[in-house]
Amino acid sequence: MAVAVVMPKQGQSVESCIIASWKKQPGDAVAEGEILCEVETDKALLEVESHAAGILLEQFFRVGDDVPVLTPIAAVGQAGDDISALRPYGTQNLPEAKIEDLQILEVPLVEPTAISPRARNLAESKQVDVSGINGTGPEGRIIERDIISALTTKPRITPLAQSMVKSGDFTLPNGDMGGRITAKDLQPVEAKPPQTPADDVTAIPLKGTRKIIASRMLASLQTTAQLTLNTSADARSLMAYRKRLKMSSDSLGLQNVTINDLVIYAVSRTLPQYVDLNALFTDETIFQHRRVHLGFAVDTPRGLVVPVIRNADGLSLKQLSGEARRLADACVESHIQPDELNGGTFTVSNLGSFGIESFTPVLNPPQVGILGVGNINLKPVEVDDEVKFIPHIGLSLTINHQVVDGAPAARFLQALVHNLAEVELLLAL
């Protein structure tokens, strides 16, 4: 008896998945537990197993289809099993059409309208285009009087103007000129951009993760009032402490702590004092959170992914660094779990490694704040009546101005700047 393979439920927030690829085709033998297909959630790539052994009888959906969870996507059984009851509503098995099944319709060719010899000779001698002339002869035949009629209505044009029109760079003026058309009456043809050879263009359909990112970025900008504040923080303490960690003993397990780990640690310790920023806004309600569930942007081959470090404000620097590395690796390898991509209350996006000084990060609704982190640059600062060049790290905070005012956001940035500049003291708290 055939059984249905359903789209598995992936976490509490995933309502549908996209078929990314089929590993088995109809007619292939399938073992219990064998991978049938790969599916995409909003951020992760997951495998779907068969819970029965037999033959893959039918695929109910194609690659690229967005399928609700718990919907049958395929049938596994034995040859001849009836699977009509397993098909989800609105789908059907459509065999490929065969050439012998197609009906060829014969369409008679229509001969172009004939033209009499005298009319043709006159048209050629007077350079009259007959393609737009309606013949008045028998069965629409173009005769001499039709050419004469066309000549009487044809605008007179000087030889120079005629040659300019034939070059394709000029066109005849619109309307009746009331006399001969000269070169000065012609209108130049607008230059067209050069055509790009087809071999130089790659068409990439917007689908899967890229399609989801595109729709969410657009929705973010369309549904929130985004305002970005820019500043920088003294990075000497960050750089010095990172150097000490890198030179520490292997047994401590601190050598892999990065500048970004120190930044998100400082963010996790600063946010609890500024709950306006550690909040969600949905259904005209603001939900302020006491705990910090910190999302951080990860660049993967499949696009931008934002995993969430749960209770980041309660983790030590070592624990936070290890969790960030684990989640980032899972994202890159497409093994991240859906629930690890949801529930964030604030997000950090770091482009400093690419040499970016500052940028405008886009909110991840329903979150009301996101921090963009730039690279470390020397900044002129006046110290004791003397200008010194001190390394600073760029910070760009985007807020939802619907529910967060500029002053609270500025105070949060001010506190974060102080904590980054004194990161060793922050770690001691």
C-alpha positions in Angstrom: 0.0 0.0 0.0 1.4 3.4 -1.0 2.2 6.0 1.7 2.5 9.8 1.4 5.7 11.6 2.2 4.7 15.0 3.8 6.6 18.3 4.0 7.9 18.1 7.6 7.1 20.9 10.1 10.3 22.8 10.7 10.1 24.7 14.0 7.2 26.8 15.2 7.5 29.7 12.8 8.0 27.9 9.5 4.7 27.7 7.5 6.1 26.5 4.2 9.2 25.2 2.5 10.5 25.4 -1.1 11.5 22.3 -3.0 15.2 22.8 -3.7 16.1 19.5 -5.4 14.8 16.0 -5.8 17.3 13.3 -5.0 15.0 10.5 -6.3 13.0 10.3 -9.4 9.7 8.5 -10.1 10.5 4.8 -10.6 13.6 4.8 -8.4 13.9 2.3 -5.6 13.8 4.0 -2.1 15.0 2.6 1.2 13.5 3.6 4.5 15.3 6.6 5.8 16.8 7.5 2.4 16.9 11.1 1.3 14.1 12.0 -1.2 14.6 15.7 -1.6 16.1 18.9 -0.2 13.9 21.8 0.9 14.5 25.4 1.8 13.0 27.2 4.7 13.4 31.0 4.9 17.1 30.5 5.7 18.1 26.8 6.0 18.5 23.9 3.6 17.1 20.7 5.0 16.7 17.0 3.9 13.5 15.1 3.7 13.7 11.3 4.3 11.3 8.6 3.2 9.6 6.8 6.1 8.8 3.7 3.9 10.7 1.4 1.5 9.5 0.8 -2.0 9.4 2.8 -5.2 9.0 6.5 -5.6 5.7 6.5 -7.5 5.1 10.2 -8.0 6.4 13.7 -7.1 3.5 15.9 -6.3 5.5 19.2 -6.6 8.3 20.4 -8.8 11.6 22.1 -7.9 11.0 25.7 -6.9 7.4 25.1 -5.6 6.6 26.6 -2.2 4.8 23.9 -0.3 2.9 24.3 3.1 4.2 22.1 5.9 2.4 18.8 6.5 1.4 18.7 2.8 2.0 15.4 0.9 4.9 16.0 -1.5 5.4 12.5 -2.9 4.1 8.9 -2.8 6.2 5.8 -2.0 4.9 2.3 -2.6 4.8 -0.6 -5.0 4.2 -0.5 -8.8 0.4 -0.4 -9.4 -0.6 1.1 -6.1 -3.4 3.6 -6.2 -2.2 7.0 -5.1 -5.1 9.1 -6.1 -6.2 9.6 -2.5 -2.7 10.8 -1.5 -2.4 13.6 -4.0 -2.9 17.1 -2.3 -5.8 19.1 -3.6 -5.1 21.0 -6.8 -2.2 18.8 -8.0 -2.3 16.0 -10.6 0.1 13.8 -12.4 0.7 15.4 -15.9 2.7 13.1 -18.2 4.9 14.7 -20.7 3.3 15.1 -24.1 4.6 12.9 -26.9 5.0 14.1 -30.5 2.8 11.4 -31.8 0.0 12.6 -29.5 0.0 16.1 -31.0 -2.5 17.1 -33.6 -0.8 19.1 -36.5 -3.1 21.7 -38.0 -2.5 22.7 -41.6 -2.8 26.4 -42.1 -3.0 27.6 -45.7 -0.5 30.2 -46.8 -1.9 33.5 -48.0 -0.4 34.8 -51.2 0.6 38.5 -51.0 -1.6 40.9 -52.9 -0.7 41.0 -56.6 0.3 44.0 -58.4 -0.1 44.6 -62.1 3.1 44.9 -64.3 2.3 48.6 -65.2 1.7 49.5 -61.6 5.0 47.7 -60.6 7.0 49.6 -63.2 5.6 52.9 -62.2 6.2 52.2 -58.5 9.8 51.2 -59.1 10.5 54.3 -61.3 9.0 56.7 -58.7 10.4 54.8 -55.7 6.9 54.2 -54.2 6.6 51.6 -51.4 3.6 49.4 -52.3 3.4 47.5 -49.0 1.0 50.0 -47.5 -1.2 50.6 -50.6 -4.7 49.1 -50.7 -5.4 47.9 -54.2 -8.6 48.9 -56.0 -8.4 46.3 -58.7 -10.1 42.9 -58.9 -9.6 41.0 -55.6 -7.5 43.8 -54.2 -5.0 43.9 -57.0 -2.8 47.0 -57.1 -3.2 48.7 -60.4 -1.6 51.8 -62.0 -4.2 54.3 -60.7 -3.4 53.2 -57.1 0.3 54.2 -57.7 -0.8 57.5 -59.2 -3.0 58.2 -56.2 -0.1 57.4 -53.9 2.1 59.8 -55.8 -0.3 62.7 -55.5 -0.5 62.3 -51.7 3.2 61.5 -51.3 5.1 64.5 -49.9 7.7 66.0 -52.2 11.2 65.6 -50.8 14.5 66.9 -52.0 17.2 64.4 -53.1 19.4 65.4 -50.1 16.6 64.9 -47.6 15.7 61.6 -49.3 19.2 60.3 -48.9 19.3 61.4 -45.3 16.1 59.5 -44.5 17.4 56.4 -46.3 20.5 56.5 -44.0 18.3 55.7 -41.1 19.6 58.7 -39.0 16.6 61.0 -39.8 12.8 60.6 -40.2 10.2 62.6 -42.1 8.4 65.3 -40.1 4.9 64.7 -38.7 2.0 66.5 -40.4 1.5 68.3 -43.7 4.5 70.6 -44.4 2.6 72.4 -47.2 5.5 72.2 -49.7 8.7 70.4 -50.4 10.5 68.7 -47.5 14.1 69.7 -47.2 17.0 68.5 -45.1 16.2 71.1 -42.4 12.7 69.7 -42.0 13.9 66.2 -41.0 13.9 64.9 -37.4 17.0 63.1 -36.1 16.4 59.5 -34.9 17.2 59.1 -31.2 20.3 57.0 -30.7 19.6 53.5 -29.3 21.9 51.9 -26.8 24.0 49.1 -28.3 22.5 45.7 -27.9 24.2 43.4 -25.4 25.1 40.0 -27.0 23.1 37.2 -25.4 26.2 35.3 -24.5 27.2 38.2 -22.2 24.1 38.0 -20.0 23.2 35.4 -17.4 19.5 35.2 -16.4 19.1 34.1 -12.8 15.5 33.5 -11.6 14.7 35.0 -8.2 13.8 32.0 -6.1 14.6 30.2 -2.9 16.5 32.0 -0.2 17.3 35.0 -2.5 13.6 35.5 -3.2 12.7 35.4 0.5 15.5 37.9 1.3 14.3 40.2 -1.5 10.7 40.2 -0.3 11.7 40.7 3.4 14.1 43.6 2.7 11.5 45.4 0.6 8.8 44.8 3.3 11.1 46.1 6.0 11.6 49.4 4.2 8.0 49.7 3.2 6.4 49.0 6.6 8.8 50.7 9.1 10.1 54.3 9.5 13.8 53.7 9.5 16.4 56.2 10.9 20.1 55.6 11.1 22.5 57.2 13.6 26.3 57.0 13.0 29.2 57.3 15.4 32.4 55.6 16.3 34.1 54.2 19.4 37.7 54.2 20.6 39.0 50.8 19.5 42.3 50.8 21.5 40.9 48.7 24.3 39.3 46.2 21.9 42.5 45.8 19.9 44.7 45.4 23.0 42.4 42.9 24.6 42.0 40.9 21.4 45.8 40.8 21.1 46.1 39.4 24.7 43.5 36.7 24.0 45.3 35.7 20.8 48.5 35.2 22.7 46.9 33.4 25.6 47.5 29.7 26.4 45.8 27.1 24.3 44.3 25.5 27.4 42.1 28.6 28.0 40.4 28.2 24.6 40.3 32.0 24.1 42.5 32.4 21.0 39.6 32.3 18.6 37.7 35.2 20.2 37.3 37.9 17.6 36.7 41.6 17.6 33.1 40.9 16.5 32.7 38.6 19.6 33.8 41.5 21.8 31.4 43.9 20.1 28.4 41.6 20.5 29.4 40.9 24.1 29.3 44.7 24.7 26.0 45.0 22.9 24.5 42.2 25.0 25.6 43.9 28.2 24.4 47.4 27.1 21.0 46.5 25.8 19.4 45.6 29.2 19.7 49.2 30.3 18.0 50.4 27.1 14.9 48.3 26.8 13.5 50.6 24.1 16.0 49.0 21.7 15.7 45.4 22.9 12.1 45.2 21.8 9.7 44.0 19.1 6.8 46.0 17.5 3.9 44.1 16.1 0.1 44.5 15.9 0.4 48.1 17.3 2.0 46.7 20.5 5.6 47.1 21.7 7.1 44.0 23.5 10.1 45.0 25.5 12.4 42.1 26.5 14.4 41.7 29.7 16.7 39.0 28.2 18.8 39.7 25.1 18.3 37.2 22.2 21.0 38.5 19.9 20.9 37.9 16.1 24.0 38.4 14.0 24.3 38.5 10.3 26.2 35.6 8.6 27.3 35.6 4.9 26.7 32.2 3.3 26.8 30.9 -0.3 23.0 30.9 -0.2 22.7 34.5 1.0 22.3 36.4 4.3 21.4 34.4 7.3 20.7 35.7 10.8 21.1 33.1 13.6 20.1 34.0 17.2 22.2 33.6 20.3 19.7 32.9 23.1 20.2 34.7 26.4 23.3 36.4 25.2 23.3 38.7 28.2 23.9 35.7 30.5 26.8 34.2 28.6 30.5 34.7 29.3 32.7 36.0 26.5 34.0 32.5 25.9 30.5 31.0 25.8 29.2 33.7 23.6 32.2 33.3 21.2 31.7 29.6 21.0 28.0 29.8 20.4 28.5 32.4 17.7 31.0 30.2 15.9 28.8 27.1 16.2 25.8 29.0 14.7 27.8 30.6 11.9 29.3 27.2 10.9 25.8 25.7 10.8 24.6 28.5 8.6 27.4 28.1 6.1 27.0 24.3 6.0 23.2 24.7 5.7 22.6 22.7 8.9 21.1 25.5 10.9 17.7 24.6 12.6 14.7 26.9 11.9 14.2 27.7 15.5 17.8 28.9 15.7 16.9 31.6 13.2 13.9 33.1 15.0 13.1 34.9 18.2 15.8 37.6 18.0 15.3 40.9 19.9 18.2 42.8 18.3 20.6 42.2 15.5 24.3 43.1 14.8 25.6 43.2 11.2 29.4 43.5 10.8 30.9 44.5 7.5 34.2 45.7 8.9 36.2 42.8 7.5 35.3 44.1 4.0 36.8 47.6 4.7 33.4 49.2 5.1 33.6 52.3 7.4 29.8 52.8 7.8 26.6 51.7 6.2 22.8 51.8 6.7 21.7 48.4 8.1 18.1 47.4 7.3 15.8 46.4 10.2 14.8 42.8 10.7 11.1 43.3 11.7 9.5 43.0 14.2 12.8 44.1 15.8 13.1 47.8 16.3 16.9 48.1 16.2 19.9 46.8 14.3 23.6 47.8 14.8 25.9 48.0 11.8 29.6 47.6 12.6 32.3 49.0 10.3 36.1 48.7 10.2 38.7 50.2 12.5 40.2 53.5 11.1 42.5 56.1 12.5 40.5 59.2 13.6 41.9 62.6 14.5 41.1 63.4 18.2 42.2 66.4 20.2 44.0 65.3 23.4 45.6 67.9 25.7 45.5 70.6 23.0 47.2 68.2 20.6 45.7 66.3 17.7 46.3 62.6 17.9 45.2 59.8 15.5 43.4 57.2 17.5 41.9 54.0 16.0 38.1 54.0 16.1 35.5 51.4 15.1 32.5 52.6 13.1 29.0 52.1 14.4 25.7 52.6 12.6 22.4 52.1 14.5 19.1 51.8 12.6 15.9 52.2 14.6 12.2 52.0 13.8 11.3 55.6 14.4 7.7 54.6 14.8 8.4 53.4 18.3 11.9 54.5 19.1 12.9 58.1 19.4 16.2 59.5 18.4 17.3 60.5 21.9 17.0 57.0 23.5 18.8 55.5 20.5 21.5 58.1 20.9 21.9 57.3 24.6 22.2 53.6 23.8 24.9 54.4 21.3 26.7 56.7 23.8 26.7 53.9 26.4 27.9 51.3 23.9 30.7 53.6 22.8 31.8 53.9 26.4 31.6 50.2 27.0 33.7 49.4 23.9 36.3 51.9 24.9 36.5 50.3 28.3 35.8 46.7 27.3 38.2 45.2 30.0 36.3 46.9 32.7 33.0 45.8 31.2 34.3 42.2 31.3 35.0 42.5 35.0 31.4 43.4 35.8 
